[in-house]
Amino acid sequence: MRIRIKVNGRVQGVGFRYFLRTAATERALTGWARNCSNGTVECVVQGEETVLQNFVSYIETGHAWAKVVEIIQERCPEIQGEPTFEIRH
């Protein structure tokens, strides 16, 4: 399963993308994260559905300096052979 997530709140300038990468890597998820010009962080993450649900729950409250206000999710097509979770600039 693959989902696109948009995270609204205080999520830029606090290491949130690196937090996402660590959380994804610890759960063997693949994908990417990037800052958006409107102040949100967007990520696309792929893995088993239950692990993805755990990931989303964790990122809502797991970062000490971020303040997540809203998470918007949508399902998207899976990509075969994606090796890791990366930070895009």
PyMOL Python script that loads the backbone (N, CA, C, O; Angstrom):
from pymol import cmd

cmd.read_pdbstr("""\
ATOM      1  N   MET A   1       0.856  -1.178   0.000  1.00  0.00           N
ATOM      2  CA  MET A   1       0.000   0.000   0.000  1.00  0.00           C
ATOM      3  C   MET A   1       0.898   1.235   0.000  1.00  0.00           C
ATOM      4  O   MET A   1       1.963   1.237   0.617  1.00  0.00           O
ATOM      5  N   ARG A   2       0.468   2.266  -0.685  1.00  0.00           N
ATOM      6  CA  ARG A   2       1.223   3.524  -0.764  1.00  0.00           C
ATOM      7  C   ARG A   2       0.256   4.675  -0.508  1.00  0.00           C
ATOM      8  O   ARG A   2      -0.840   4.716  -1.068  1.00  0.00           O
ATOM      9  N   ILE A   3       0.679   5.619   0.353  1.00  0.00           N
ATOM     10  CA  ILE A   3      -0.165   6.774   0.644  1.00  0.00           C
ATOM     11  C   ILE A   3       0.639   8.065   0.543  1.00  0.00           C
ATOM     12  O   ILE A   3       1.832   8.109   0.840  1.00  0.00           O
ATOM     13  N   ARG A   4      -0.054   9.108   0.116  1.00  0.00           N
ATOM     14  CA  ARG A   4       0.493  10.470   0.118  1.00  0.00           C
ATOM     15  C   ARG A   4      -0.066  11.154   1.353  1.00  0.00           C
ATOM     16  O   ARG A   4      -1.268  11.104   1.617  1.00  0.00           O
ATOM     17  N   ILE A   5       0.820  11.796   2.108  1.00  0.00           N
ATOM     18  CA  ILE A   5       0.433  12.456   3.359  1.00  0.00           C
ATOM     19  C   ILE A   5       0.860  13.912   3.293  1.00  0.00           C
ATOM     20  O   ILE A   5       2.002  14.217   2.948  1.00  0.00           O
ATOM     21  N   LYS A   6      -0.054  14.803   3.621  1.00  0.00           N
ATOM     22  CA  LYS A   6       0.272  16.221   3.779  1.00  0.00           C
ATOM     23  C   LYS A   6       0.089  16.551   5.251  1.00  0.00           C
ATOM     24  O   LYS A   6      -0.968  16.305   5.832  1.00  0.00           O
ATOM     25  N   VAL A   7       1.136  17.113   5.844  1.00  0.00           N
ATOM     26  CA  VAL A   7       1.128  17.419   7.274  1.00  0.00           C
ATOM     27  C   VAL A   7       1.123  18.933   7.451  1.00  0.00           C
ATOM     28  O   VAL A   7       2.038  19.623   7.002  1.00  0.00           O
ATOM     29  N   ASN A   8       0.093  19.438   8.103  1.00  0.00           N
ATOM     30  CA  ASN A   8      -0.041  20.863   8.379  1.00  0.00           C
ATOM     31  C   ASN A   8       0.300  21.134   9.843  1.00  0.00           C
ATOM     32  O   ASN A   8       0.059  20.300  10.716  1.00  0.00           O
ATOM     33  N   GLY A   9       0.865  22.313  10.095  1.00  0.00           N
ATOM     34  CA  GLY A   9       1.216  22.718  11.452  1.00  0.00           C
ATOM     35  C   GLY A   9       2.617  23.291  11.483  1.00  0.00           C
ATOM     36  O   GLY A   9       3.111  23.784  10.468  1.00  0.00           O
ATOM     37  N   ARG A  10       3.263  23.233  12.636  1.00  0.00           N
ATOM     38  CA  ARG A  10       4.661  23.688  12.745  1.00  0.00           C
ATOM     39  C   ARG A  10       5.548  22.489  12.412  1.00  0.00           C
ATOM     40  O   ARG A  10       5.982  21.755  13.300  1.00  0.00           O
ATOM     41  N   VAL A  11       5.809  22.306  11.115  1.00  0.00           N
ATOM     42  CA  VAL A  11       6.530  21.125  10.652  1.00  0.00           C
ATOM     43  C   VAL A  11       7.745  21.459   9.792  1.00  0.00           C
ATOM     44  O   VAL A  11       8.442  20.554   9.333  1.00  0.00           O
ATOM     45  N   GLN A  12       8.006  22.730   9.571  1.00  0.00           N
ATOM     46  CA  GLN A  12       9.212  23.115   8.846  1.00  0.00           C
ATOM     47  C   GLN A  12      10.159  23.830   9.792  1.00  0.00           C
ATOM     48  O   GLN A  12       9.732  24.571  10.678  1.00  0.00           O
ATOM     49  N   GLY A  13      11.461  23.596   9.591  1.00  0.00           N
ATOM     50  CA  GLY A  13      12.472  24.227  10.435  1.00  0.00           C
ATOM     51  C   GLY A  13      12.668  23.551  11.784  1.00  0.00           C
ATOM     52  O   GLY A  13      13.329  24.102  12.664  1.00  0.00           O
ATOM     53  N   VAL A  14      12.096  22.359  11.953  1.00  0.00           N
ATOM     54  CA  VAL A  14      12.205  21.646  13.228  1.00  0.00           C
ATOM     55  C   VAL A  14      12.740  20.219  13.046  1.00  0.00           C
ATOM     56  O   VAL A  14      12.709  19.428  13.988  1.00  0.00           O
ATOM     57  N   GLY A  15      13.228  19.885  11.852  1.00  0.00           N
ATOM     58  CA  GLY A  15      13.756  18.551  11.591  1.00  0.00           C
ATOM     59  C   GLY A  15      12.687  17.506  11.329  1.00  0.00           C
ATOM     60  O   GLY A  15      12.926  16.313  11.514  1.00  0.00           O
ATOM     61  N   PHE A  16      11.516  17.940  10.902  1.00  0.00           N
ATOM     62  CA  PHE A  16      10.401  17.009  10.743  1.00  0.00           C
ATOM     63  C   PHE A  16      10.634  16.006   9.615  1.00  0.00           C
ATOM     64  O   PHE A  16      10.265  14.840   9.753  1.00  0.00           O
ATOM     65  N   ARG A  17      11.233  16.428   8.511  1.00  0.00           N
ATOM     66  CA  ARG A  17      11.509  15.481   7.419  1.00  0.00           C
ATOM     67  C   ARG A  17      12.467  14.379   7.876  1.00  0.00           C
ATOM     68  O   ARG A  17      12.303  13.216   7.509  1.00  0.00           O
ATOM     69  N   TYR A  18      13.454  14.747   8.668  1.00  0.00           N
ATOM     70  CA  TYR A  18      14.408  13.759   9.178  1.00  0.00           C
ATOM     71  C   TYR A  18      13.734  12.821  10.174  1.00  0.00           C
ATOM     72  O   TYR A  18      14.039  11.630  10.232  1.00  0.00           O
ATOM     73  N   PHE A  19      12.823  13.374  10.948  1.00  0.00           N
ATOM     74  CA  PHE A  19      11.997  12.570  11.856  1.00  0.00           C
ATOM     75  C   PHE A  19      11.173  11.555  11.062  1.00  0.00           C
ATOM     76  O   PHE A  19      11.074  10.391  11.452  1.00  0.00           O
ATOM     77  N   LEU A  20      10.581  11.998   9.947  1.00  0.00           N
ATOM     78  CA  LEU A  20       9.808  11.096   9.098  1.00  0.00           C
ATOM     79  C   LEU A  20      10.689   9.993   8.535  1.00  0.00           C
ATOM     80  O   LEU A  20      10.295   8.827   8.510  1.00  0.00           O
ATOM     81  N   ARG A  21      11.891  10.365   8.078  1.00  0.00           N
ATOM     82  CA  ARG A  21      12.805   9.368   7.508  1.00  0.00           C
ATOM     83  C   ARG A  21      13.176   8.316   8.553  1.00  0.00           C
ATOM     84  O   ARG A  21      13.187   7.121   8.256  1.00  0.00           O
ATOM     85  N   THR A  22      13.475   8.753   9.762  1.00  0.00           N
ATOM     86  CA  THR A  22      13.827   7.807  10.825  1.00  0.00           C
ATOM     87  C   THR A  22      12.650   6.891  11.144  1.00  0.00           C
ATOM     88  O   THR A  22      12.818   5.677  11.261  1.00  0.00           O
ATOM     89  N   ALA A  23      11.461   7.470  11.284  1.00  0.00           N
ATOM     90  CA  ALA A  23      10.272   6.674  11.600  1.00  0.00           C
ATOM     91  C   ALA A  23       9.968   5.674  10.487  1.00  0.00           C
ATOM     92  O   ALA A  23       9.593   4.535  10.766  1.00  0.00           O
ATOM     93  N   ALA A  24      10.123   6.085   9.237  1.00  0.00           N
ATOM     94  CA  ALA A  24       9.874   5.190   8.105  1.00  0.00           C
ATOM     95  C   ALA A  24      10.922   4.085   8.043  1.00  0.00           C
ATOM     96  O   ALA A  24      10.585   2.918   7.837  1.00  0.00           O
ATOM     97  N   THR A  25      12.180   4.444   8.218  1.00  0.00           N
ATOM     98  CA  THR A  25      13.264   3.463   8.150  1.00  0.00           C
ATOM     99  C   THR A  25      13.127   2.424   9.255  1.00  0.00           C
ATOM    100  O   THR A  25      13.334   1.234   9.014  1.00  0.00           O
ATOM    101  N   GLU A  26      12.784   2.856  10.455  1.00  0.00           N
ATOM    102  CA  GLU A  26      12.588   1.922  11.572  1.00  0.00           C
ATOM    103  C   GLU A  26      11.455   0.935  11.299  1.00  0.00           C
ATOM    104  O   GLU A  26      11.434  -0.156  11.868  1.00  0.00           O
ATOM    105  N   ARG A  27      10.527   1.304  10.443  1.00  0.00           N
ATOM    106  CA  ARG A  27       9.380   0.455  10.124  1.00  0.00           C
ATOM    107  C   ARG A  27       9.519  -0.231   8.764  1.00  0.00           C
ATOM    108  O   ARG A  27       8.577  -0.865   8.289  1.00  0.00           O
ATOM    109  N   ALA A  28      10.690  -0.106   8.138  1.00  0.00           N
ATOM    110  CA  ALA A  28      10.973  -0.705   6.825  1.00  0.00           C
ATOM    111  C   ALA A  28      10.016  -0.193   5.749  1.00  0.00           C
ATOM    112  O   ALA A  28       9.609  -0.945   4.864  1.00  0.00           O
ATOM    113  N   LEU A  29       9.662   1.083   5.828  1.00  0.00           N
ATOM    114  CA  LEU A  29       8.824   1.728   4.822  1.00  0.00           C
ATOM    115  C   LEU A  29       9.708   2.460   3.820  1.00  0.00           C
ATOM    116  O   LEU A  29      10.819   2.871   4.152  1.00  0.00           O
ATOM    117  N   THR A  30       9.221   2.620   2.611  1.00  0.00           N
ATOM    118  CA  THR A  30       9.950   3.363   1.588  1.00  0.00           C
ATOM    119  C   THR A  30       9.150   4.593   1.186  1.00  0.00           C
ATOM    120  O   THR A  30       7.970   4.714   1.515  1.00  0.00           O
ATOM    121  N   GLY A  31       9.808   5.510   0.465  1.00  0.00           N
ATOM    122  CA  GLY A  31       9.125   6.707  -0.020  1.00  0.00           C
ATOM    123  C   GLY A  31      10.005   7.926   0.061  1.00  0.00           C
ATOM    124  O   GLY A  31      11.222   7.835  -0.093  1.00  0.00           O
ATOM    125  N   TRP A  32       9.392   9.071   0.304  1.00  0.00           N
ATOM    126  CA  TRP A  32      10.126  10.334   0.359  1.00  0.00           C
ATOM    127  C   TRP A  32       9.334  11.388   1.130  1.00  0.00           C
ATOM    128  O   TRP A  32       8.135  11.241   1.371  1.00  0.00           O
ATOM    129  N   ALA A  33      10.042  12.458   1.509  1.00  0.00           N
ATOM    130  CA  ALA A  33       9.424  13.603   2.187  1.00  0.00           C
ATOM    131  C   ALA A  33      10.046  14.884   1.666  1.00  0.00           C
ATOM    132  O   ALA A  33      11.227  14.908   1.319  1.00  0.00           O
ATOM    133  N   ARG A  34       9.254  15.952   1.611  1.00  0.00           N
ATOM    134  CA  ARG A  34       9.768  17.253   1.190  1.00  0.00           C
ATOM    135  C   ARG A  34       8.953  18.373   1.822  1.00  0.00           C
ATOM    136  O   ARG A  34       7.779  18.204   2.152  1.00  0.00           O
ATOM    137  N   ASN A  35       9.608  19.527   1.981  1.00  0.00           N
ATOM    138  CA  ASN A  35       8.912  20.742   2.405  1.00  0.00           C
ATOM    139  C   ASN A  35       8.168  21.311   1.214  1.00  0.00           C
ATOM    140  O   ASN A  35       8.651  21.241   0.084  1.00  0.00           O
ATOM    141  N   CYS A  36       7.005  21.870   1.458  1.00  0.00           N
ATOM    142  CA  CYS A  36       6.224  22.543   0.412  1.00  0.00           C
ATOM    143  C   CYS A  36       6.265  24.045   0.655  1.00  0.00           C
ATOM    144  O   CYS A  36       6.488  24.497   1.778  1.00  0.00           O
ATOM    145  N   SER A  37       6.051  24.806  -0.398  1.00  0.00           N
ATOM    146  CA  SER A  37       6.141  26.263  -0.305  1.00  0.00           C
ATOM    147  C   SER A  37       5.067  26.871   0.593  1.00  0.00           C
ATOM    148  O   SER A  37       5.224  28.005   1.047  1.00  0.00           O
ATOM    149  N   ASN A  38       3.983  26.147   0.861  1.00  0.00           N
ATOM    150  CA  ASN A  38       2.913  26.678   1.710  1.00  0.00           C
ATOM    151  C   ASN A  38       3.116  26.377   3.198  1.00  0.00           C
ATOM    152  O   ASN A  38       2.219  26.626   4.003  1.00  0.00           O
ATOM    153  N   GLY A  39       4.294  25.842   3.573  1.00  0.00           N
ATOM    154  CA  GLY A  39       4.602  25.589   4.979  1.00  0.00           C
ATOM    155  C   GLY A  39       4.276  24.195   5.462  1.00  0.00           C
ATOM    156  O   GLY A  39       4.534  23.868   6.620  1.00  0.00           O
ATOM    157  N   THR A  40       3.714  23.364   4.600  1.00  0.00           N
ATOM    158  CA  THR A  40       3.405  21.989   4.976  1.00  0.00           C
ATOM    159  C   THR A  40       4.575  21.079   4.623  1.00  0.00           C
ATOM    160  O   THR A  40       5.523  21.494   3.957  1.00  0.00           O
ATOM    161  N   VAL A  41       4.494  19.840   5.078  1.00  0.00           N
ATOM    162  CA  VAL A  41       5.425  18.798   4.654  1.00  0.00           C
ATOM    163  C   VAL A  41       4.593  17.729   3.958  1.00  0.00           C
ATOM    164  O   VAL A  41       3.552  17.305   4.459  1.00  0.00           O
ATOM    165  N   GLU A  42       5.069  17.307   2.802  1.00  0.00           N
ATOM    166  CA  GLU A  42       4.420  16.244   2.043  1.00  0.00           C
ATOM    167  C   GLU A  42       5.320  15.028   2.058  1.00  0.00           C
ATOM    168  O   GLU A  42       6.538  15.141   1.924  1.00  0.00           O
ATOM    169  N   CYS A  43       4.714  13.870   2.223  1.00  0.00           N
ATOM    170  CA  CYS A  43       5.496  12.645   2.090  1.00  0.00           C
ATOM    171  C   CYS A  43       4.642  11.583   1.412  1.00  0.00           C
ATOM    172  O   CYS A  43       3.414  11.584   1.491  1.00  0.00           O
ATOM    173  N   VAL A  44       5.335  10.694   0.753  1.00  0.00           N
ATOM    174  CA  VAL A  44       4.713   9.519   0.164  1.00  0.00           C
ATOM    175  C   VAL A  44       5.416   8.332   0.781  1.00  0.00           C
ATOM    176  O   VAL A  44       6.645   8.261   0.778  1.00  0.00           O
ATOM    177  N   VAL A  45       4.646   7.403   1.309  1.00  0.00           N
ATOM    178  CA  VAL A  45       5.224   6.289   2.049  1.00  0.00           C
ATOM    179  C   VAL A  45       4.526   4.995   1.639  1.00  0.00           C
ATOM    180  O   VAL A  45       3.321   4.961   1.391  1.00  0.00           O
ATOM    181  N   GLN A  46       5.327   3.935   1.578  1.00  0.00           N
ATOM    182  CA  GLN A  46       4.819   2.652   1.090  1.00  0.00           C
ATOM    183  C   GLN A  46       5.241   1.518   2.015  1.00  0.00           C
ATOM    184  O   GLN A  46       6.365   1.480   2.517  1.00  0.00           O
ATOM    185  N   GLY A  47       4.307   0.599   2.225  1.00  0.00           N
ATOM    186  CA  GLY A  47       4.570  -0.577   3.037  1.00  0.00           C
ATOM    187  C   GLY A  47       3.276  -1.292   3.349  1.00  0.00           C
ATOM    188  O   GLY A  47       2.250  -1.042   2.717  1.00  0.00           O
ATOM    189  N   GLU A  48       3.325  -2.183   4.326  1.00  0.00           N
ATOM    190  CA  GLU A  48       2.127  -2.912   4.738  1.00  0.00           C
ATOM    191  C   GLU A  48       1.135  -1.960   5.405  1.00  0.00           C
ATOM    192  O   GLU A  48       1.535  -1.028   6.103  1.00  0.00           O
ATOM    193  N   GLU A  49      -0.144  -2.198   5.188  1.00  0.00           N
ATOM    194  CA  GLU A  49      -1.184  -1.287   5.665  1.00  0.00           C
ATOM    195  C   GLU A  49      -1.139  -1.059   7.171  1.00  0.00           C
ATOM    196  O   GLU A  49      -1.258   0.083   7.614  1.00  0.00           O
ATOM    197  N   THR A  50      -0.971  -2.098   7.963  1.00  0.00           N
ATOM    198  CA  THR A  50      -0.950  -1.932   9.415  1.00  0.00           C
ATOM    199  C   THR A  50       0.269  -1.129   9.864  1.00  0.00           C
ATOM    200  O   THR A  50       0.196  -0.358  10.821  1.00  0.00           O
ATOM    201  N   VAL A  51       1.383  -1.313   9.169  1.00  0.00           N
ATOM    202  CA  VAL A  51       2.598  -0.562   9.496  1.00  0.00           C
ATOM    203  C   VAL A  51       2.413   0.907   9.120  1.00  0.00           C
ATOM    204  O   VAL A  51       2.859   1.795   9.846  1.00  0.00           O
ATOM    205  N   LEU A  52       1.762   1.162   7.994  1.00  0.00           N
ATOM    206  CA  LEU A  52       1.472   2.545   7.594  1.00  0.00           C
ATOM    207  C   LEU A  52       0.563   3.230   8.609  1.00  0.00           C
ATOM    208  O   LEU A  52       0.771   4.398   8.936  1.00  0.00           O
ATOM    209  N   GLN A  53      -0.432   2.520   9.104  1.00  0.00           N
ATOM    210  CA  GLN A  53      -1.327   3.093  10.109  1.00  0.00           C
ATOM    211  C   GLN A  53      -0.546   3.449  11.375  1.00  0.00           C
ATOM    212  O   GLN A  53      -0.780   4.495  11.980  1.00  0.00           O
ATOM    213  N   ASN A  54       0.375   2.582  11.770  1.00  0.00           N
ATOM    214  CA  ASN A  54       1.222   2.847  12.928  1.00  0.00           C
ATOM    215  C   ASN A  54       2.091   4.071  12.677  1.00  0.00           C
ATOM    216  O   ASN A  54       2.257   4.903  13.569  1.00  0.00           O
ATOM    217  N   PHE A  55       2.645   4.192  11.479  1.00  0.00           N
ATOM    218  CA  PHE A  55       3.486   5.328  11.097  1.00  0.00           C
ATOM    219  C   PHE A  55       2.711   6.642  11.213  1.00  0.00           C
ATOM    220  O   PHE A  55       3.205   7.608  11.794  1.00  0.00           O
ATOM    221  N   VAL A  56       1.506   6.673  10.663  1.00  0.00           N
ATOM    222  CA  VAL A  56       0.686   7.888  10.699  1.00  0.00           C
ATOM    223  C   VAL A  56       0.344   8.252  12.138  1.00  0.00           C
ATOM    224  O   VAL A  56       0.420   9.424  12.506  1.00  0.00           O
ATOM    225  N   SER A  57      -0.026   7.290  12.947  1.00  0.00           N
ATOM    226  CA  SER A  57      -0.331   7.560  14.358  1.00  0.00           C
ATOM    227  C   SER A  57       0.890   8.112  15.080  1.00  0.00           C
ATOM    228  O   SER A  57       0.779   9.043  15.878  1.00  0.00           O
ATOM    229  N   TYR A  58       2.041   7.543  14.801  1.00  0.00           N
ATOM    230  CA  TYR A  58       3.276   7.978  15.456  1.00  0.00           C
ATOM    231  C   TYR A  58       3.645   9.407  15.076  1.00  0.00           C
ATOM    232  O   TYR A  58       4.034  10.191  15.942  1.00  0.00           O
ATOM    233  N   ILE A  59       3.532   9.758  13.799  1.00  0.00           N
ATOM    234  CA  ILE A  59       3.965  11.106  13.389  1.00  0.00           C
ATOM    235  C   ILE A  59       3.024  12.197  13.888  1.00  0.00           C
ATOM    236  O   ILE A  59       3.404  13.368  13.906  1.00  0.00           O
ATOM    237  N   GLU A  60       1.823  11.846  14.287  1.00  0.00           N
ATOM    238  CA  GLU A  60       0.901  12.847  14.844  1.00  0.00           C
ATOM    239  C   GLU A  60       1.429  13.437  16.149  1.00  0.00           C
ATOM    240  O   GLU A  60       1.186  14.608  16.438  1.00  0.00           O
ATOM    241  N   THR A  61       2.140  12.650  16.929  1.00  0.00           N
ATOM    242  CA  THR A  61       2.553  13.118  18.262  1.00  0.00           C
ATOM    243  C   THR A  61       4.008  12.825  18.610  1.00  0.00           C
ATOM    244  O   THR A  61       4.453  13.186  19.699  1.00  0.00           O
ATOM    245  N   GLY A  62       4.764  12.182  17.719  1.00  0.00           N
ATOM    246  CA  GLY A  62       6.074  11.695  18.081  1.00  0.00           C
ATOM    247  C   GLY A  62       7.229  12.671  18.061  1.00  0.00           C
ATOM    248  O   GLY A  62       8.291  12.347  18.592  1.00  0.00           O
ATOM    249  N   HIS A  63       7.082  13.840  17.481  1.00  0.00           N
ATOM    250  CA  HIS A  63       8.197  14.782  17.342  1.00  0.00           C
ATOM    251  C   HIS A  63       8.103  15.874  18.412  1.00  0.00           C
ATOM    252  O   HIS A  63       7.067  16.521  18.564  1.00  0.00           O
ATOM    253  N   ALA A  64       9.189  16.065  19.143  1.00  0.00           N
ATOM    254  CA  ALA A  64       9.181  16.981  20.291  1.00  0.00           C
ATOM    255  C   ALA A  64       8.998  18.444  19.907  1.00  0.00           C
ATOM    256  O   ALA A  64       8.352  19.186  20.647  1.00  0.00           O
ATOM    257  N   TRP A  65       9.550  18.888  18.766  1.00  0.00           N
ATOM    258  CA  TRP A  65       9.526  20.319  18.413  1.00  0.00           C
ATOM    259  C   TRP A  65       8.449  20.672  17.393  1.00  0.00           C
ATOM    260  O   TRP A  65       8.174  21.850  17.165  1.00  0.00           O
ATOM    261  N   ALA A  66       7.848  19.676  16.789  1.00  0.00           N
ATOM    262  CA  ALA A  66       6.805  19.941  15.797  1.00  0.00           C
ATOM    263  C   ALA A  66       5.448  20.016  16.482  1.00  0.00           C
ATOM    264  O   ALA A  66       5.258  19.510  17.588  1.00  0.00           O
ATOM    265  N   LYS A  67       4.519  20.655  15.800  1.00  0.00           N
ATOM    266  CA  LYS A  67       3.130  20.718  16.252  1.00  0.00           C
ATOM    267  C   LYS A  67       2.261  20.353  15.055  1.00  0.00           C
ATOM    268  O   LYS A  67       1.973  21.194  14.204  1.00  0.00           O
ATOM    269  N   VAL A  68       1.849  19.096  15.000  1.00  0.00           N
ATOM    270  CA  VAL A  68       1.015  18.628  13.899  1.00  0.00           C
ATOM    271  C   VAL A  68      -0.419  19.037  14.168  1.00  0.00           C
ATOM    272  O   VAL A  68      -0.985  18.683  15.202  1.00  0.00           O
ATOM    273  N   VAL A  69      -1.011  19.785  13.239  1.00  0.00           N
ATOM    274  CA  VAL A  69      -2.383  20.254  13.366  1.00  0.00           C
ATOM    275  C   VAL A  69      -3.331  19.370  12.559  1.00  0.00           C
ATOM    276  O   VAL A  69      -4.458  19.106  12.979  1.00  0.00           O
ATOM    277  N   GLU A  70      -2.861  18.915  11.390  1.00  0.00           N
ATOM    278  CA  GLU A  70      -3.732  18.136  10.506  1.00  0.00           C
ATOM    279  C   GLU A  70      -2.874  17.225   9.634  1.00  0.00           C
ATOM    280  O   GLU A  70      -1.795  17.608   9.183  1.00  0.00           O
ATOM    281  N   ILE A  71      -3.371  16.018   9.407  1.00  0.00           N
ATOM    282  CA  ILE A  71      -2.756  15.088   8.469  1.00  0.00           C
ATOM    283  C   ILE A  71      -3.814  14.701   7.445  1.00  0.00           C
ATOM    284  O   ILE A  71      -4.886  14.207   7.793  1.00  0.00           O
ATOM    285  N   ILE A  72      -3.495  14.934   6.180  1.00  0.00           N
ATOM    286  CA  ILE A  72      -4.392  14.573   5.090  1.00  0.00           C
ATOM    287  C   ILE A  72      -3.740  13.413   4.335  1.00  0.00           C
ATOM    288  O   ILE A  72      -2.576  13.494   3.941  1.00  0.00           O
ATOM    289  N   GLN A  73      -4.495  12.346   4.142  1.00  0.00           N
ATOM    290  CA  GLN A  73      -3.964  11.153   3.475  1.00  0.00           C
ATOM    291  C   GLN A  73      -4.770  10.832   2.232  1.00  0.00           C
ATOM    292  O   GLN A  73      -5.976  11.072   2.171  1.00  0.00           O
ATOM    293  N   GLU A  74      -4.077  10.281   1.240  1.00  0.00           N
ATOM    294  CA  GLU A  74      -4.757   9.720   0.081  1.00  0.00           C
ATOM    295  C   GLU A  74      -3.940   8.554  -0.442  1.00  0.00           C
ATOM    296  O   GLU A  74      -2.709   8.578  -0.433  1.00  0.00           O
ATOM    297  N   ARG A  75      -4.630   7.562  -0.885  1.00  0.00           N
ATOM    298  CA  ARG A  75      -3.967   6.385  -1.433  1.00  0.00           C
ATOM    299  C   ARG A  75      -3.453   6.705  -2.833  1.00  0.00           C
ATOM    300  O   ARG A  75      -4.085   7.459  -3.573  1.00  0.00           O
ATOM    301  N   CYS A  76      -2.312   6.134  -3.194  1.00  0.00           N
ATOM    302  CA  CYS A  76      -1.756   6.328  -4.530  1.00  0.00           C
ATOM    303  C   CYS A  76      -1.140   5.017  -5.013  1.00  0.00           C
ATOM    304  O   CYS A  76      -0.946   4.094  -4.221  1.00  0.00           O
ATOM    305  N   PRO A  77      -0.832   4.929  -6.309  1.00  0.00           N
ATOM    306  CA  PRO A  77      -0.299   3.681  -6.860  1.00  0.00           C
ATOM    307  C   PRO A  77       1.063   3.318  -6.260  1.00  0.00           C
ATOM    308  O   PRO A  77       1.910   4.181  -6.029  1.00  0.00           O
ATOM    309  N   GLU A  78       1.246   2.031  -6.019  1.00  0.00           N
ATOM    310  CA  GLU A  78       2.515   1.542  -5.488  1.00  0.00           C
ATOM    311  C   GLU A  78       3.612   1.624  -6.543  1.00  0.00           C
ATOM    312  O   GLU A  78       3.349   1.576  -7.744  1.00  0.00           O
ATOM    313  N   ILE A  79       4.845   1.749  -6.066  1.00  0.00           N
ATOM    314  CA  ILE A  79       6.020   1.757  -6.934  1.00  0.00           C
ATOM    315  C   ILE A  79       6.877   0.557  -6.549  1.00  0.00           C
ATOM    316  O   ILE A  79       7.276   0.411  -5.394  1.00  0.00           O
ATOM    317  N   GLN A  80       7.150  -0.286  -7.514  1.00  0.00           N
ATOM    318  CA  GLN A  80       7.958  -1.473  -7.265  1.00  0.00           C
ATOM    319  C   GLN A  80       9.441  -1.108  -7.270  1.00  0.00           C
ATOM    320  O   GLN A  80       9.879  -0.278  -8.066  1.00  0.00           O
ATOM    321  N   GLY A  81      10.200  -1.726  -6.387  1.00  0.00           N
ATOM    322  CA  GLY A  81      11.644  -1.568  -6.381  1.00  0.00           C
ATOM    323  C   GLY A  81      12.171  -0.310  -5.731  1.00  0.00           C
ATOM    324  O   GLY A  81      13.355  -0.004  -5.869  1.00  0.00           O
ATOM    325  N   GLU A  82      11.341   0.423  -5.033  1.00  0.00           N
ATOM    326  CA  GLU A  82      11.804   1.625  -4.338  1.00  0.00           C
ATOM    327  C   GLU A  82      12.661   1.184  -3.156  1.00  0.00           C
ATOM    328  O   GLU A  82      12.175   0.460  -2.287  1.00  0.00           O
ATOM    329  N   PRO A  83      13.939   1.608  -3.101  1.00  0.00           N
ATOM    330  CA  PRO A  83      14.850   1.014  -2.119  1.00  0.00           C
ATOM    331  C   PRO A  83      14.767   1.580  -0.704  1.00  0.00           C
ATOM    332  O   PRO A  83      14.949   0.831   0.256  1.00  0.00           O
ATOM    333  N   THR A  84      14.498   2.873  -0.543  1.00  0.00           N
ATOM    334  CA  THR A  84      14.596   3.499   0.776  1.00  0.00           C
ATOM    335  C   THR A  84      13.572   4.621   0.909  1.00  0.00           C
ATOM    336  O   THR A  84      12.755   4.853   0.017  1.00  0.00           O
ATOM    337  N   PHE A  85      13.638   5.308   2.046  1.00  0.00           N
ATOM    338  CA  PHE A  85      12.874   6.532   2.273  1.00  0.00           C
ATOM    339  C   PHE A  85      13.876   7.681   2.197  1.00  0.00           C
ATOM    340  O   PHE A  85      14.868   7.681   2.925  1.00  0.00           O
ATOM    341  N   GLU A  86      13.633   8.647   1.337  1.00  0.00           N
ATOM    342  CA  GLU A  86      14.597   9.735   1.145  1.00  0.00           C
ATOM    343  C   GLU A  86      13.972  11.100   1.406  1.00  0.00           C
ATOM    344  O   GLU A  86      12.753  11.269   1.364  1.00  0.00           O
ATOM    345  N   ILE A  87      14.825  12.042   1.670  1.00  0.00           N
ATOM    346  CA  ILE A  87      14.410  13.431   1.833  1.00  0.00           C
ATOM    347  C   ILE A  87      14.669  14.142   0.518  1.00  0.00           C
ATOM    348  O   ILE A  87      15.779  14.099  -0.014  1.00  0.00           O
ATOM    349  N   ARG A  88      13.651  14.790   0.002  1.00  0.00           N
ATOM    350  CA  ARG A  88      13.796  15.548  -1.239  1.00  0.00           C
ATOM    351  C   ARG A  88      13.859  17.031  -0.922  1.00  0.00           C
ATOM    352  O   ARG A  88      13.244  17.514   0.029  1.00  0.00           O
ATOM    353  N   HIS A  89      14.611  17.731  -1.738  1.00  0.00           N
ATOM    354  CA  HIS A  89      14.779  19.191  -1.553  1.00  0.00           C
ATOM    355  C   HIS A  89      14.201  19.936  -2.725  1.00  0.00           C
ATOM    356  O   HIS A  89      14.244  21.165  -2.757  1.00  0.00           O
TER     357      HIS A  89
END
""", "prot")
cmd.dss("prot")
cmd.show_as("cartoon", "prot")
cmd.util.cbc("prot")
cmd.orient("prot")
